[in-house]
Amino acid sequence: MAADIVITPAAGTWVVRIAGAVLGESTKAMSLKENGYDEVIYFPRDDIAMAFLEPSDKTTVCPKKGTASYFSVEAKSGTLPDAVWSYEDPIDGVKEIAGMLAFQGDKVAVEQV
C-alpha cells in the first residue's frame, strides 16, 4: 500500500443518497484516507441499487490506485453523469477497494447513520 493511503473498514452503517433518494446502505463499507484528500467511503456493489447506475465511457488514472471507471446515475431529477467511480483492478496495495463504488457530486450525500 502506498505510504500515504490507509484503507480500513468504515465503522458503523453508511448510506448513500442521490438527490434525496437512498441508493444504498452498508455495514461493509471501506474508508480510504489519502494524504491531501478528503476521506472516501467505498461501498460493496451488493449494497447499492445497481439498476440506477449506467456505465460511462469516462476513465481516469491514479498513479497510486490504478484506472478508475465511472458510472452515471439515473435519478428522478435527471442523469448525474460520472457520479460514481470504481477501481475494477486496482494496483497492488489497494486491492481492498477492487470493484467497490465511491460517489461524488453536489446531489450525492454519503453519510454515517
FITIDO-266505 format. One line per 10 residues: number of its first residue (from 0); their letters; for each residue x, y, z of N, C-alpha, C. Coordinates in steps of 0.2 Angstrom, whole numbers, padded with zeros to 4 digits. Example, Ala and Ser with C-alpha at 12.3 -4.5 7.8 and 13.67 -1.06 7.14 Angstrom:
BEGIN
0	as	0066 -0028 0039 0062 -0022 0039 0066 -0016 0039; 0064 -0011 0035 0068 -0005 0036 0064 0000 0039 .
***
This chain:
BEGIN
0	maadivitpa	0004 -0006 0000 0000 0000 0000 0004 0006 0000; 0002 0011 -0004 0006 0017 -0004 0006 0020 0003; 0012 0023 0005 0013 0025 0012 0008 0030 0014; 0005 0034 0010 0001 0039 0011 -0007 0037 0010; -0008 0031 0009 -0015 0028 0008 -0016 0023 0014; -0022 0024 0017 -0024 0020 0023 -0031 0018 0021; -0032 0011 0021 -0039 0008 0019 -0041 0004 0025; -0047 0006 0028 -0049 0002 0034 -0057 0001 0033; -0060 -0004 0037 -0067 -0005 0037 -0070 0002 0040; -0075 0004 0037 -0078 0010 0039 -0083 0008 0044 .
10	agtwvvriag	-0082 0011 0050 -0086 0008 0056 -0093 0011 0055; -0098 0006 0058 -0105 0008 0058 -0108 0007 0051; -0114 0010 0050 -0118 0009 0044 -0118 0016 0040; -0117 0015 0034 -0116 0020 0029 -0121 0020 0024; -0124 0026 0022 -0129 0027 0017 -0127 0032 0012; -0129 0030 0006 -0128 0035 0000 -0135 0037 -0003; -0136 0044 -0003 -0142 0046 -0006 -0140 0050 -0012; -0144 0049 -0017 -0144 0053 -0023 -0150 0057 -0024; -0149 0064 -0024 -0155 0069 -0025 -0160 0067 -0020; -0158 0065 -0014 -0163 0063 -0008 -0165 0056 -0008 .
20	avlgestkam	-0164 0052 -0013 -0167 0045 -0013 -0161 0041 -0011; -0162 0036 -0007 -0157 0031 -0004 -0156 0026 -0010; -0149 0026 -0012 -0147 0022 -0017 -0144 0016 -0014; -0142 0016 -0008 -0139 0010 -0004 -0137 0012 0003; -0136 0006 0006 -0134 0006 0014 -0130 0000 0015; -0124 0001 0019 -0120 -0004 0020 -0116 -0004 0027; -0115 -0010 0030 -0111 -0010 0036 -0104 -0013 0034; -0103 -0014 0027 -0097 -0017 0025 -0093 -0012 0020; -0094 -0006 0021 -0091 0000 0018 -0083 0000 0020; -0079 0003 0015 -0072 0004 0017 -0070 0011 0017 .
30	slkengydev	-0066 0013 0021 -0064 0020 0021 -0057 0020 0018; -0056 0025 0013 -0049 0026 0011 -0047 0033 0012; -0041 0034 0016 -0039 0040 0018 -0032 0041 0014; -0031 0046 0010 -0025 0048 0007 -0023 0055 0008; -0017 0056 0010 -0014 0062 0012 -0016 0067 0007; -0018 0073 0009 -0020 0078 0004 -0027 0078 0001; -0031 0073 0003 -0038 0072 0000 -0043 0071 0006; -0049 0072 0005 -0054 0070 0009 -0055 0063 0009; -0057 0060 0015 -0059 0053 0016 -0064 0051 0010; -0063 0045 0008 -0068 0042 0003 -0071 0036 0005 .
40	iyfprddiam	-0077 0035 0005 -0081 0029 0008 -0082 0025 0001; -0080 0019 0001 -0082 0014 -0004 -0087 0009 -0002; -0092 0008 -0006 -0097 0003 -0005 -0097 -0003 -0009; -0098 -0009 -0006 -0099 -0015 -0010 -0105 -0014 -0015; -0104 -0017 -0021 -0109 -0017 -0026 -0116 -0020 -0023; -0115 -0026 -0019 -0121 -0029 -0017 -0125 -0025 -0013; -0123 -0019 -0010 -0127 -0015 -0006 -0129 -0009 -0009; -0128 -0008 -0016 -0130 -0002 -0020 -0136 -0005 -0025; -0141 0000 -0026 -0146 -0002 -0031 -0143 -0001 -0038; -0139 -0006 -0041 -0136 -0005 -0047 -0140 -0004 -0053 .
50	aflepsdktt	-0146 -0005 -0053 -0151 -0004 -0058 -0151 0004 -0060; -0149 0008 -0055 -0149 0015 -0057 -0142 0018 -0059; -0137 0013 -0060 -0131 0015 -0062 -0130 0013 -0070; -0127 0017 -0074 -0126 0016 -0081 -0119 0017 -0082; -0115 0012 -0084 -0108 0013 -0086 -0107 0019 -0090; -0101 0022 -0089 -0099 0028 -0093 -0093 0026 -0097; -0091 0030 -0102 -0085 0030 -0106 -0079 0033 -0102; -0080 0036 -0097 -0075 0040 -0094 -0071 0035 -0090; -0064 0036 -0090 -0059 0033 -0086 -0054 0038 -0084; -0051 0037 -0078 -0045 0041 -0076 -0040 0037 -0073 .
60	vcpkkgtasy	-0034 0039 -0072 -0029 0035 -0070 -0025 0039 -0064; -0025 0035 -0058 -0022 0037 -0052 -0015 0033 -0052; -0009 0036 -0051 -0003 0033 -0050 -0003 0028 -0044; -0007 0030 -0039 -0007 0026 -0033 -0013 0020 -0032; -0018 0021 -0037 -0023 0016 -0036 -0025 0013 -0043; -0023 0016 -0048 -0024 0012 -0055 -0029 0016 -0059; -0032 0012 -0063 -0038 0015 -0068 -0044 0015 -0065; -0048 0021 -0065 -0055 0021 -0062 -0060 0021 -0068; -0065 0017 -0067 -0070 0018 -0072 -0076 0021 -0069; -0081 0024 -0073 -0086 0028 -0070 -0093 0026 -0072 .
70	fsveaksgtl	-0098 0028 -0068 -0105 0026 -0069 -0109 0033 -0069; -0114 0034 -0073 -0119 0039 -0072 -0125 0036 -0068; -0128 0041 -0064 -0134 0038 -0060 -0140 0041 -0063; -0145 0037 -0065 -0151 0039 -0067 -0156 0040 -0061; -0157 0046 -0060 -0161 0048 -0054 -0168 0052 -0057; -0173 0052 -0052 -0179 0055 -0054 -0178 0063 -0057; -0173 0066 -0054 -0171 0073 -0055 -0167 0073 -0062; -0165 0068 -0065 -0161 0068 -0071 -0155 0064 -0070; -0151 0063 -0075 -0145 0060 -0075 -0139 0063 -0072; -0136 0060 -0067 -0130 0063 -0064 -0124 0060 -0067 .
80	pdavwsyedp	-0121 0063 -0072 -0115 0060 -0076 -0109 0059 -0072; -0106 0053 -0072 -0100 0051 -0069 -0100 0053 -0062; -0105 0051 -0058 -0106 0052 -0051 -0103 0047 -0047; -0101 0041 -0050 -0099 0035 -0046 -0092 0033 -0050; -0088 0031 -0046 -0082 0028 -0049 -0080 0021 -0045; -0076 0017 -0049 -0074 0011 -0046 -0067 0009 -0049; -0063 0006 -0045 -0056 0003 -0047 -0057 -0004 -0048; -0059 -0007 -0054 -0060 -0014 -0055 -0054 -0018 -0054; -0048 -0016 -0056 -0042 -0020 -0055 -0037 -0015 -0052; -0037 -0013 -0046 -0033 -0008 -0043 -0026 -0011 -0042 .
90	idgvkeiagm	-0021 -0006 -0042 -0014 -0009 -0041 -0013 -0012 -0034; -0008 -0016 -0034 -0006 -0019 -0028 -0005 -0014 -0022; -0008 -0016 -0016 -0008 -0011 -0011 -0014 -0008 -0009; -0019 -0008 -0014 -0025 -0005 -0013 -0031 -0010 -0015; -0029 -0016 -0015 -0034 -0021 -0018 -0040 -0022 -0014; -0040 -0019 -0008 -0047 -0019 -0004 -0052 -0016 -0007; -0051 -0011 -0011 -0057 -0007 -0014 -0059 -0010 -0021; -0056 -0015 -0023 -0057 -0018 -0030 -0065 -0019 -0031; -0067 -0016 -0036 -0074 -0017 -0038 -0079 -0013 -0034; -0077 -0010 -0028 -0081 -0006 -0024 -0083 0001 -0027 .
100	lafqgdkvav	-0088 0004 -0025 -0091 0010 -0028 -0090 0016 -0023; -0087 0022 -0026 -0087 0028 -0022 -0091 0033 -0026; -0094 0038 -0022 -0098 0043 -0025 -0096 0050 -0024; -0098 0054 -0029 -0096 0061 -0029 -0102 0066 -0032; -0101 0072 -0031 -0106 0077 -0034 -0110 0081 -0029; -0113 0086 -0031 -0117 0090 -0027 -0124 0088 -0025; -0126 0083 -0028 -0133 0080 -0027 -0132 0073 -0023; -0126 0071 -0021 -0124 0065 -0018 -0122 0066 -0011; -0125 0062 -0007 -0124 0063 0001 -0121 0056 0003; -0115 0055 0006 -0113 0049 0009 -0112 0051 0016 .
110	eqv	-0116 0047 0020 -0117 0048 0027 -0116 0042 0032; -0113 0043 0038 -0114 0038 0043 -0120 0039 0046; -0124 0033 0047 -0131 0034 0051 -0130 0030 0057 .
***
